[in-house]
């Protein structure tokens, strides 16, 4: 029987093998970026998604007008922003990953289930990419790789948690209309979940629910926020009513004042992806 799961490594050779176009695809967003040959800068091109047509069709149309050379378009990596399912590395079975994913996340009948290893946390992230989107990528590029936004984000947040020393921290990552909440215990995940948050008040509810569930201390423990969300000031103000230590992570400080952090509109996960790749 043909396997429906593909294992993709997310190591440091993403950019080192030459210029590689990066396609970031979410439910309603699409962007293209590429590192300069010297590795010191990134060109970022968001694409205006057309409503009413599938994301694969949007990708096909975008590839017709991309302002990149043919050489730059030979190799590509698709970074998917879809709901992930995390599997402990020592329990991971490639043959059963697709079944586990579709049993956990419904409505993925027309998708291929792929996997990204995150060795820093001894975990594998299973995620979905529509089969049409995957086909468009493979039809248009000689060398295609796939990964997930969470891989770079988790590496960045775990590195921050490790470098900050003793103490417990809850990490809240905003992207689009979603909120991902993570907590770590040494080199393992203690908690990971994702929520739809149409308003900041919804986000406050879910964050405080997790905070209480994990028995964090409102005076001693820390809450760290990354990504982009509407009415951020209100969000932080409401959280401060219940948690003393609320920290807004600055991309500029997080990525060592890299020029990548100055690129307008670039998502935090894409900054983290390039920061991991270019420094390696």
N, C-alpha and C positions, 0 to 999 in steps of 0.2 A: 504494500500500500504506500502511496506517495506521501511523504511527510509534508505537513502544512506549517511547520515551524522552521524558521531559519535563525541560526545563531550568528550574531554579528558582534565582533569585538570592537570595543571603543577605546583603543589604546592611543598612544602618543603619535602614531604614524599618520594621523588623519590628514595633516597638511604637509608633513615632511616629504612625502612621495611626489610632491609637485603641486601646482595649483589645482585645487579641487573645489568645484562649485558646491555650495551648501544650500539646499532647499529646505526651508522650515515650513511645515504645513500643519495647521490646526483646523478646527471645524469651520471657521470662517475667516481664516487669515493665511496669507501666503507671502513668503519673502525669499529673496535670493541674496547670497553674499559670497565673497571670495577674498582670501588673504592675498596681499601683495607678495610678489616673489621674494622680497627681502624679509617677509614675515613681521614687518613693523606696523602694518595698518590693514584694515579690512574695508572693502567696498560693500555697502549694504543697500539693497534695492527692494523696498516693499512693493507688493503688487496689489492693486485694487481689485479685490475679488468681486465677481459678478454674482449677485443673488439669483436664485432660480435655476442655476445649473450646477452640476456636481463639481466637487473640488478637482477631480481628475480632468474634467473639461477645462476648468480654469487653468490648471497647470499646462495643459496642452496648448492653450491660447497664449499663455505667458511665455512659453518657450519660443514662440514665433517672433517675439518682439524684444527678447532679452538683450541688453546692451553689453554682451560679453562675446569675446572672440571664440572661434571654433576650437582653438587649442584649450581655452579656459573651460569649454563645455564638454571635453572628452570624459572627465572624471567628475562624479557627483556623489554627495551624501545627502540622503533624505533624513531630516530630523522630524519625527512625528510628535505632535502634541495631542495625544489621545489618552484615555484613561489607562494607567498601567495596573498590572497585578504583580505583586512582589512575591518571589519564591525563594526560600532559603537555598543557598548554593548547594549545601550538602543534601538537600531533598529534591533538587531539580532533576527532572527527567524530560529530555527534549521531546520524546515521543508523546508524552501526555500533556505538555504545556498548552497546546491549542485547546484541548478539551477542558482543561482547568480554567483557562481564560474565558472561553465562551460560556462556561457554567457560572462564572462570577460576574461578567459584564455582558448584559443582554444586548440584542440588536446588532450583532457583529457578523451576521450570516454572510455578507458580501465582502468579508475582509480576510486578509492573510494575517496570521498571528506570528509575530517575530519576537526575538528576545535579545536583550542587551545585558551583558554581564557587568556588574559593578563590584569588582573584587575588593575595593576598600571596605565594603560593608558586608561582604560574603553573601551577596544576594543577586538574583537575576530578575530583571524586569521584563515581563511579558506584555506586549502591546499590540494594537491592531493597526494595520495599514490597508486601505481599501485595495482590492485586487486590481481595480482599474488604475488607481494611482501608481501602484507598483509596476504595472505593465507600461504605463507612460514613461516612467523613469528608465526602465530597462530597454525600451524602444529607442530612447533618445540619447543614452550615454553608453560608452563602451565599458566603463567600470563604475558600478553602482554599489554603494554601501547604505545600510540603514541603521538608525539608532533612535533613541528617544530623548526628549528634552530632560527627563528626570535624571539621566545618567550624569550630565554635567552639573546639574543643580545639586544633586546629592553629594557629589565629590566636593563641591565648593562649600556646602553647608557642613559636611562632616569635617572638613579641614578647619573650618572656623570653630566648630565645637571642640575639636581636639586642641587647637592652639590657644583657646580662651582659658584653659586650665580647669580646675575643679569647679563644681557647680552644675546644676541641671538647667537645660535650655529647651524651649519649645520653638521650633522654626515654622514660620507661616509664609508660604510662597504663593503670590498672586500672579495669575496669568489669564488674560481674557476674563471670563465670568466664573473662573474656577479658583479654588483655594486648596492648596496641598499643605498638609500639616505633618511634620516629622519630629521625632525625638530619637536620640541615639543613646546607646549604652556601650561605651568603648567602641569596638569595631563591629557592632551589630545595630540593627534597627530595633528600637524599642516600640515605636509607633509610626504608622504611615497610613494616611487616608486622604481622600479627595472629596471636595464638596462643591456643589453649585452655589454661587453667592451672587444673586442679582442685585444685592444692596450691601453696603457696609454693615448694617445692623444684622443681616444674616451671618456675615463673617464673624462678628463679635460673638454671636450665639454659639457657633460651632467651635470657635477657638476656646471660649471659656468652658464649654462642655468637655473638650479634650483636656484642658488644664485641670479641671476637677477630677476627671476620670483617672488621670495619671497621678493625682494627689500631689501636685506641685504646690509649693509654698508661695503665697501671693507677695510676701515681703522679701524673700531670699532668692527665689529662682527667676530666670530671665525669659523674656519673650522677644524673639527676633523676627523682623518682617522684611521680606524681599519682594521684588517684582513691582508691578504697577497696578494700582486700584483706584477707583473713583473715590473722591472725598476722603483722602488719606488722613487729613487733619482730624476729621470727625472720628474716624476709626481709631486712631491713636488716643484721642481724648477719651473715648468710651472705654478702651482697654485700660487706660490709666486709672479708671475708677475702681478697678478690681485687681490690677497687677502693678506693683511699684516699678519694676524694671522692664520697660518696653523700649526696645532698640530698633530703629529703622536702619537697615543695612545700606550703606552708601556704596553704590557700584564702583565709584571712583576709588574709595578707600579699599574696598574688597579686592579689586584687581590691580593693586599697586600703582594707581594713577596711570594705568594704561590708556592710550588714546581710544581704545575700544569703548571705554566707559563714556566717552563724549559723543558717541554716534547717536543722533536723535532718533528715537523710536525703536531702537534695537532692544528686543526683550532680554531680560536678565539671563535666561537660560542660554541664549545665543552668545552673550558676552562670556558666560562661564565656559561654554564649549570652545570658543576661540582662545580664551585665556589658557585652558588646559592644553590645547593643541599646540599653540605657538610657543609656549614655554618649554615644550617637550622636544 
